[in-house]
Amino acid sequence: MVSTIPLLLLAASMASEAALPRDSARSVAASGAAAAPRPVRSAHSSAALLLSNTAAAPGSTLEAALILSPDPGWHAYWRNSGDSGAAPILRWRLPEGVSVGDMRWPFPRRLKTGPLTNFGWEGEAILTVRLTLAPDVKGPLRIGLDAEWLVCQEECLPASAHLSATLLAAARPAANPDWAAVAVRAEGRYPRSGAAWRPESSASARGLTLRLSVPEGRAPPSSAEFFPYEGGVFAAAAPPAALGATLVLELPLAEETEALPARLTGIFVVDGNEAYEVDVPAGPPPAPRLVEALLLAFAGGLLLNLMPCVFPILSLKVLGFVKRAGGSPEAARAHGAAYAAGVMVFLWALAAVFLVLRAQGERLGWGFQLQSPAVVGGLCLLFIVMGAALLGAFELGAGLTRLGGLAGRDGGLWGSFASGGLAVVVATPCTAPFMGAALGAAAAMPPAAALAVFTALGAGLALPYPLLAARPGLLALLPRPGAWMETLKQGLAFPLFGTAAWLAGILARRAQAPRVGTAAWVACAAGLVWWLWSRGGRAWRGAALAAAAAAALLLRPGPPELPWRPFSPAALEEATAGNGAFVDFTADWCVTCQVNERVVLRSPKGRAVLLESGLALLKADWTERDADVTAALAELGRAGVPVYAVYRQGRPPKLLPTVLTPGLLAEGLRKED
């Protein structure tokens, strides 16, 4: 029936007017009187046009109201009629010099008719609009409105009326005495701004989820429902809202809807008598709640120990374990606790800086300190010094806390504490699985909840070392100290030199001197090959030749660059309007990003998958602070890189895993029907 209703309205327009009684027909012509308009009857309903003024000054504004009144037991329809019915059709007939604004619609209620759910009014509905007079307008002015609407009970009938009213253009305005009563009846029926409720929309399994924060000082409402402006997108029969300090309204899509809308527009009504407007982007899936975020952060911290960023420090701590093998279990536990304390204190300090800057309006993410060249340069120098100390070039003094006894004599508990802090510093270039969602949630949480998420992350990062120290049986499995430890200690210098070379490459790319970074890697590789060769013996020299071959393989020129375009909101909008976009949120200082790029994105299979997808390739470089990239990450519910997202028109962004494989990339780029 829905598809035929507009035709019925148009076909019945003249017929319904011809069917009016003679006195009603005369009332149409006479409705221009300045006094109370006589309602025009049509098909179990009536309509009237009323102006707020009988006279208005040129250049001023006034209100006009269409008053629709279905008979008892009958109803008319809102701008979105729901599962069936039809919205009123209004055509203004205005004289020269008069313009009309947008119609204000009173909020509707849900009307159940069998299995159908409609939106409309069972009683009087007052639709108002603002009229503006030009400065040079002259009167009298004849304001006309042709209205067509549908009224339904068990059956539906089209109704129509040709309404008009006369307005004088005069220097002295005159109010219409009948307007006050109409304004009182319309009071509170129009939607107000919903900004105080801080509406947020996110994709759900079935459609969209609308979340509304109850304004401070107001009791949670007893009911809430949403009415979308656009018809045919969401199912009219929505499930009940979840009530509390945050209102949660699930908005399932209609059966015929193929894609999510780009924005969620409409009104929500609370307690059945207050309406507020909503106009928000159809956001990504919601960030995890606190308990889920804590679990994800803890798991991410554990996995962070396996990432390449933390390897240099973790391997040195294992060396410290070996040095203490056979010693006092109490001492081992004390060093484990000191290391964990260093992790937690440094991570809390990092979180404090993050929260303070966020409170000042800064938009930050995981690894934000590495966006500072001074921090990158300082870390580069630190790793060079540590590597040189491990090679025996000099002894780190006690004033530097010996970084956990990494060079020569035992640095004591302060050394274990300092190495725990250093583990936090070197971990920030990496993002482990599960960390992205947890830190993205923390970025939007209140300070106490965000600090709890950072604490869970630190607990996961710190756990392996004190756990090993607390189990003497595990320590007994480690090899006994011996001369071989000096060789191992020197060998562990080269991961530190590699980290320094990588940091030097970041600075070199910023200075647009990429060859300097390449030279740092060549120097590191040459040092490793020389050290292996100098150990003497066939095995060591074979290892030196293998290291040289591996370095030549890794340092060879890579495949041609993919056709990346710089990310910007305009470029993303343009690409999404076409075939879609694959966005690589990356940074030079992000180790996970660089590994994914070399192993997956630039691999032959990865290149083929990306090029065959037909998606525009956008690179969102976050090496230095970029407000557009930060905002885009926040919209995805993420606070660090890498992030890989697929954007297609009419769908929420699709996030790929943090650690990629060619198979995961192909699966993520597969177009869903």
N, C-alpha and C positions, 0 to 999 in steps of 0.2 A: 504493500500500500504506500510505502514511503515514496517511491519513485513517481507515483501518479498524483500525489497531493498538490504539488505546484501547478500542474495542469488543471486539476480540479478548481484550484483557487482562481486561476486566470479565466477559466471557462465560466465560472459561476459569478464572477464579479458583477457583470451587468444583470444577470438573472436575479441575483439576490437583491439588487437595488430595485429592480422592476417589481419584485414581490413585496416591497414594503407597502404598508398602508399609506393612504394618501397624505394623512397628517404627518406621518413620519418622513415622507418624501419632502413635504414642505419644510420640515424641521432641518433637513440637510441644507436647504437654501438659506434658511434663516439663522444657521448656526454662527454667522459672523457677528452676532450681536455682542456688545461688550459685556453684557450680564452673563449669568451662568448659562453655559451652552446646554441645549436640549440634547440628550443622548440620542444617537441614531441606533435603532434596533436592527439586528440582522442575525438570524439563525441562532436562537437561544443565547444571545449576548447583546451587548450594546457598546458603543464607542463614542467618545466625545473629545474635542480638541479645546484646550483652555490655554490662554496666554496669561503670563504673570502681570502684564500691564495692559491697560486700555490705551495708553499713550506713552511713547518713548521718544527721547531726544535723539536726533541724528548722531551717529558715532557711538552710541551706547549699546548695551546688550540686555537681553531679557530671556526669560525661560518660556518654553512651550511644553505642554504635557498632553500625551495621548493616554486617555483613561479607558482601559479595556475592562469590561465587567461581564464575565460569563454568568449565566443563570446558575442557581443552586444545583449541585450535582454535575455540572459541566465544568470543563477546564480548557484553558488556552495554553499555548506553548512559548517557552523561553527561546532565546537566540539559538541555542543548541537544543533540539527537541528530544534527544535521547534515541531510544530504539525505534520509535515511530513518530508520527505527527509531522508538523512543519512549523518553522518559525514565522512570525508575522512579516509580511512584505510591506514596506513603507516607502511611499514616493511623495516627496515634497513638491509643491507648486509654489514657488517663491517669486515675488516681484523683483525687478532690478534694484540692486542696492541692499539686498538682504541675503545673508549666507547662514548656513546651518552647521553646527558642530556635530560631534559624535553622540549617538543616543546612549543615555544611561538606562540600563536595564535593571529593574529590581531583581533580587536574587530569587531563584525558584525553589521548589521542593521536588523530591522524587515522587512520582506518581506510578503506582503499580497497576498494570492492566494485564491480568493473566501472567504469562511468562515475560512480558515486556516491562521495561522500566523507562519512563519518560520524565522529562524535566519541564515543569510549567507551573501555572497558577490556577488554583481552584476558586479563588476570590478575585477581588479587584487588583489590577496591575496598573501602576502609573509609570509610564515611560516618559522621561523628560529629555529635553535637548536645549542647547543654548542657541539663540538667534542673535546675530550681530548686524547692526545697521551701519551702512556706509555714512561718512560724514555729510555727504551731499544728498542723502535720500529725502524724498518728498512723499507725503501721504495724501490721503489715507492709503494704507497698505493692506492688500488682501493676502493672507497667509492660508495656503491650502495644503491638505494632506490626503492622499489616497491610501487607504489602509485595507489590507486583506489579511485575514487570519483564519485559523481553523479552530473550531470548538468541538469537543468530543465528550461523549459519555460512554455508552456502549457502541454507539455509532459516531462517525465524524462528519461534520457539516462545514462547508466553506462559508465564510462571512466576509462582508466588505462594507465600506462606507467611504463617501467622499465628504470630507470635513473641511471647514474653513472658518476663519475668524478675521475680524477687521482690527487693524492697529492704526492709531493716529500718530503721525510724526510731528511732535510738538516740542517746543523749548522746555516746557514743564512736563516731566513724566507724571503719569497717573497710574497708581496700582489698581489691579483688578480686585475688587472686594471678595471675589470667590476664591482667589488663589490661596489665601491663608489656610482655609480648611483643607484644601488638597495637599498643601505642603505638610500639614500636620499628619495626614494619613500616610504620606510617603516617607515620613521621617524614619531614618534607620534602615530603609529597605534597599539602599544602594551600597555596593561594595566600597570599602575604603582601602587605603594603602596597607599592604601586608608586610611592609619592611620590618616592623617591630617584631614580627614572628620569625624572622630570619629563615625564610623558606629555602630548602635545599632539595634538589632532585637527583636521583641516582637510578641507574639501570638495575632492575631486579630480574628474577628468573622469568617472570611472565610479562613484564612491562616496565613501568616506572614506579619508584617509591618516592613519595613526597614526605619530607620531615619538616616539622614546624616546632620551633622552640617557644614555649609559653613565655610571654613577656614577664619580666621581673615584677613582683608585686601582685600578680594576677593568679587566682586559683585556676588549676587545670580545668578545662571545660568538661562537661558531661557528655558531649557528642561532637563529632566533627565529620564533615563530608565535603567532597570536592566535585565541582561541576566544570568540566573542560569547555573552553570556548569553541574548540573545533569538534565537529561531530564526526562520528564514524571511526575515530582513532582508538578510543578507550571503551571498554565495556561499560554500559550505563549502570549495571547492577554491580557496584563495587563492594568488596567486603568491609565489615565495620573497621573503624580506625582504632589503632592501639593508643590508649590515652595515658597521660602522665605529664611529666615536665617537658617531654618531647612527644609531639603527636606524630604518629607514623600512619600514613595512608597509602595502601597498596592500590595501584591503578593498573589493572590488567588490560592488555590490548584487546580490542575487538577482534572477532574471528577473521574479518576481511583485511585487517591491517597487516601489511607486509614488513614494515620497518618502523622503528621508533622515530618520533618527531625530533626535530633539532631543539625545540624549546617546549616547555610546559607552560601553557597559558590557561587561565581560567580563574575561578573564585573558590575559596573554601568558606564554609559556613560552620560556625561553632555555636553550640547551645541552641541551634535552630533559629537564632534571631540576630546574629552578627555575621557580616560577610566581608571578606578581604580579598584583594586581587593578588594573583600570583603570575609572575612572568620571569622564569628562570631557565637556564640551559638544561637540557636533558643530560645530566652528568653521568660519569662513569660509575661502575659498581661501587657500593659504599666501602669506605675504609673499615678495617676490622675494628671491632669493639675492644675495650681495654684488655679483657682477659685473653682474647685471641691475639691482640697485639703483643702482649707480654710473652706468650708462648712462641710466637713467630720471632720476636727479638732474641729470646734465649736460644732458639734453634739456629738463628742466623749467626749469633755470637760463637756458638760451637763450631759451625761450618767455617767461620772466618779463620779459624786456626789452620784450615787446610788450604787457604787461598795463598797465592804467591807473595802477597804483601807481607804476611806475618812470618813466612818461612825463615828469613834470616834470623829473627829474634828467637823463634821457637827452637830452631836448631841449636842456637847457642845455649838456650836453657837446658836442652837435653844434654849438651856437653857438660853443663854445670852439674847435672844429676850424676853423670858418669864420674866426675871428679869426687863426688861425695859418696859414691857407692861403697858400702861396707862401713860407713860412718854412723853417726848417731841418728836414729829415726826421728828423735825430737828435733834435731837441728834441721833435718830435711823438711819436716812439717813447718818449722818456723820460716824457712826460706819460701816454701810454697805459699804460706799465708802472706808473707811480705810481698811476693810477686802479685798475688790476687789483690792485695790492698793497693798496690801501685796502679793496677789496671782500673780499679774502681775509682780511686781518687782522681786520676787523670781524666777518666771518662766523665765523672761528675763535673769536673772543671770545664771540659768541652761542652757538656750539656748546659752549664750555667751561662757560658758565653752565648751559646745558641739561643737560649730563652731570653736573655737580656736584649740581644740584638733584635729578636723577633718582637719583643714588647715595644721596641723603638720603631717598629714598622718595617724592619728589614725582612726580606724573604730569602731564607737560607736553606741549605740541605746538607746531607752527609758529605764530609770532605770539603766544607766551605773554606776552611783555612788554607787549603792547597790552591785556592784561587788567588792567593797572595804570592807574588814572586819572591818576597823576602823569606817567607816560610819555606818555599821550595828550595831556595838557595841555602838556607840554614840547614835543612835536612840533608842536602847533598854534601855539604861540608862535614856534617856529623858522621855520615856513613863512610866517607873517605878516611876520617880520623880513626874510626873504629876498625876499619879494615886494615889500616896500616899498623894499628896496635896489635891486631891478631897475627900479623906477619912478623911481629917482633921489632918493628922499626923504633918503637919507644914504648914506655909504660905509661898508662893513664894514671894520673895522680889521684890520691885519695879524695881531693876536693871535688872531683867529678864523680865520686861514689863508685868508681870503677865499673859502672854499668853491669853489676851482677858478677864481678870477678871475671870479666871476659878476657882480660889481658894480664896474665901473670897471676899475682896473688889474689886471694879470695877477697872480694869487695864487701862481704858481710851482708847483713839484712838490708842495709840501705841500698846496696847494689841490686839486690833482688827487687826491692821496691821500685828503683829507677828503671830497671829493665821492663817491669810491668807497665810503667808509664810509657816507655818507648814503644812497647807493643801496641798501645792505643794509637800513638802518633803514626806508626807505619801502617796500621790497619786501615786508616781512613781512605787510602786510594782504592780499596777494594769494597765491593758490595757482594756479600754472599747471598745465596738463595734465602728467601723468606725475609731478608732484611728490608727490602724495598717497601713492601706493604706495611711493615711495622713502623719504620721511620716516617713514612708518609702519613700514617695515622697520628704519630706523635707530633708531627708538625702542626696539626690542626687541633690537638688536645689542650686542655688547660695545663698550666705549668706542672702541677703535682702529678697528673697522669703521664705527661710527657717525660718527666724525670723518672717515673717508674719504668717506662719503656727503655730508657737509656740504661737504667740499672739492670734490667733483665738482659740487655745486650752485653753489658760488661760481665755479668755473671757467667754467661755462656762462653765469652772469650777467655775469662780467667780460669774456668773450671779444670781443664786438663792438668795443669801444673800442680795445684794443691791436691788434686785427687791422686796423682801419681806419688806425691810426697807423703800422703797419708797411708799409703799401702806399702809397707816394707817388703812384702812378697814381690811386688812389681819391681821394686828397686833391686832386689836380688837377681832378677833376670838380666839386668844390664851388665855389660862386660866390665871387668875390673880395670881400674886406672893402670896406665902403662905409657911406654914411650910413644905408642901409636897416637896418643891424644895430642901430642904436639903437632903431628902431621895433620890430624883432623882439624885442630884449631886454625892452622894456617890455611887449610882448604876452605874453611868457612868464611875466610876473608873475602873470597871472590863473589859470593852472593851479595855481600855488602857493597862491593865495588860495582856489581851489576845494578844494584838499586841506585847508587850514586850516578852511574852513567845514564840511567833512565830519567832521573830527575834533571840531570844536565841537559838531556834532550828536550825536556819540557821547556826549560829556559831558552834553549837555542831556537826552538820553533816560535816562541813568543818574540824573540829578537829577529825572526825571519832569517836565521842562519842555520838551517837544518844540518849542514855538513859538520857543524861543531858537535851536534849530538851523535852523528855517525862516528866521528873521530873518537868520542868518549867510549862508545861501544867497542871500537877496534882496539883501543888501548886496553880496555878491560879484558877482551878476548886474548890479546897478545900477552898480557901479564899472566893469565891462567895457563896458556900454552907454555910459556917460559918456565913457570913454577913446576908444572908437571914434568917437563923435560929435564929440569935441573935435579929432580929427585934421583935420576940415574936408574939403570936397569931397564930390561926390555919391556916389562909391563907398564912402567910409568911413561916411557917414551911412546909406547903404543897408545896410551891414554892421551898423551899430548897431541899425537897425530889425529886421533879421533876428535878431540876438542877443536883442533884447527879446522877439520872438515866440517864439523857442526857449525862453527862460527861462520865459515864461508857460506854455508847453506842458509843460515838465518839472516846474514847481512847482505845476501844477494838482492838485487832490485826485485820488488814485488810485481804482481800483475798490474795491468793498467787500472787506473782509478775508475770506479763506477761513476755514472753520471749524477753525482750528488749535487743538490742545490741547497744553498743556505736556508735554514729554517727561519720563518717569520710567520706571524699570524695571517698575513695576507697570502703568502705562498701556500700555507696549509689550507686556507679557505678555498683558494683557486683549485688546488689539487683534489680536495675532497668533493668539489662540485663536478669533477670529471671522473676519472677511473679510481680515484682514491690515492692515498699516500702511505708510504712506509717511512716512519720517522725514527732515526737513530739518535737518541739522547746520549751524548758521549762527552768525554773530556780527555785531554792528553795525559793528565795525571791519574786517570782511572785504569788500573792494571786489568781489571776484568773486561773493560771496554776494549783495550788494545788486544787482549788475547782473543776475544770474540771476533774482532775485526780481522785479525790475521788468520785465525784457524777456520772461521766459518764464513763471514761476509765476503772476504776476498778469495776464498777457496774456489776452485772451478765449479763445484756443485752449488755453492752459495751464490756466486755471481750469476749462474744460469737461472737459479730460482728467482732471484731478485729481478733480473731483466725480463724473464718470461711472465712475471706477475702482472705487468702493465701498470704497476703503481709508480707514482712519482716518488723519487728517493730524496728525502730531506734530511740533512744532517744538522742537528741541534747541538752546537758546540758550547759546552758549559765550562771550558777550561778557565775562562775568565768570567766574572759575574755578568749575567745577561738576564735582564728583567723578563723578557718575553719567554725565554727558556724556563726560567724559574716558575713563571705563572703557568706555563703549559704542564710542567711536572706536577704542580699543585692540583691542577684540574684532573690529572690522572691519579691523584692520591699517592704520589711518590715524592720523596725528598732527597733522592740521590740518583746517581747514574751507575751502571747503564740501565736504560729503559728503552724497550723496543715496542713501538705502537703502530697498529694498522688502523687508518682512518678511512671509512667509507661513508658515502652520503646516506643519511637516514638511519645510521647504526651508531651505537656507542663505540668509542675506541676499543680495540682489542689489544690486550697486553700479552707479549710473548715472554717466555722465561728469561730470568736474568743471565743464566749461563746457557748459551746456545749450543746447539749441534745442527748440522745441515738438515737432519730429519725434523727437528723441532721448528727450524726456520720454514721449511716447506709446509709443514702442518699449519703453522701460524698464518702463512700467506694464502692458504687455500680459501677461496671465496665460498662463503656459506650461502646456501639457497634461501 
